[in-house]
Amino acid sequence: MKLSQPIYQLKRRAKLLARTDTIPLHQALDRIAQEEGFSAWSLLSSRHDMSAPSMLSQLSDGELLLIAARPGHGKTLLGLQLLLDAVREARSATFFTLEYTKEQTVKRIHALPEGEALGDRIEIVTSDEISADYIIRHLADAPKGTVAVIDYLQILDQQRSKPGLPEQVSALRTFARNTGTVLAFISQIDRSFETGGKNLPDLRDVRLPNQLDLGLFTKACFLHNRELRLQHVA
């Protein structure tokens, strides 16, 4: 989708809108994004013009991606957009969620560009049994290049009957490498980030109630106030 103006001009419009309507800048940015056909500024900024590659095009088969933000900053929508991009490329796409019902997920997908047209091709899994073993069994016969989003990292081991987070992520990393599956994990950011003075969080801000080597991930995407950064981890 081509934008009506270069992204820097859209940002100027948003700043003017924030002043004239006396609203927070992030709300103004979202309003401008919606005029351009995106449900959130974070999605627009990740695909801001025809030459900017989608996030999926920047991921290789077998990668583990971390999508991290504070609540309300677009991390789930970005994960769902990644799945829509996979569907558009005729890839298999699965959303594993311990957070949302199927109905809630469908509503969020339909709010995205092409969500109503393509969303039915995303498989939605809402079982309370979701864990590394469950995901590996479920995707055992999936074709190479399959994309799966896991919602969300910090509750994979919430049930004591499930293995610890390091064991689960290690198993999923091995599975992804062996099968060429792309796995994206939605992740929380610690609230202390908001008092740190940074524009965007980084790996040091990922909320980890249980110890985990973040070097198990190959790339990380951080969002805040509708800005986005994708970076290499390992």
Secondary structure, DSSP 8 states (H G I E B T S, - for coil): ---SS-HHHHHHHHHHHHHHHT--HHHHHHHHHHHTT-SSHHHHHHT-STTS--TGGG--TT-EEEEEE-TTSSHHHHHHHHHHHHHHTT--EEEEESS--HHHHHHHHHTSTTHHHHGGGSEEE--TT-SHHHHHHHTTT--TT-EEEEE-GGGTT-STTS--HHHHHHHHHHHHHHHT-EEEEEEEB-GGGGGTT-SS--GGGB--SS---GGG-SEEEEEETTEEEEEE--
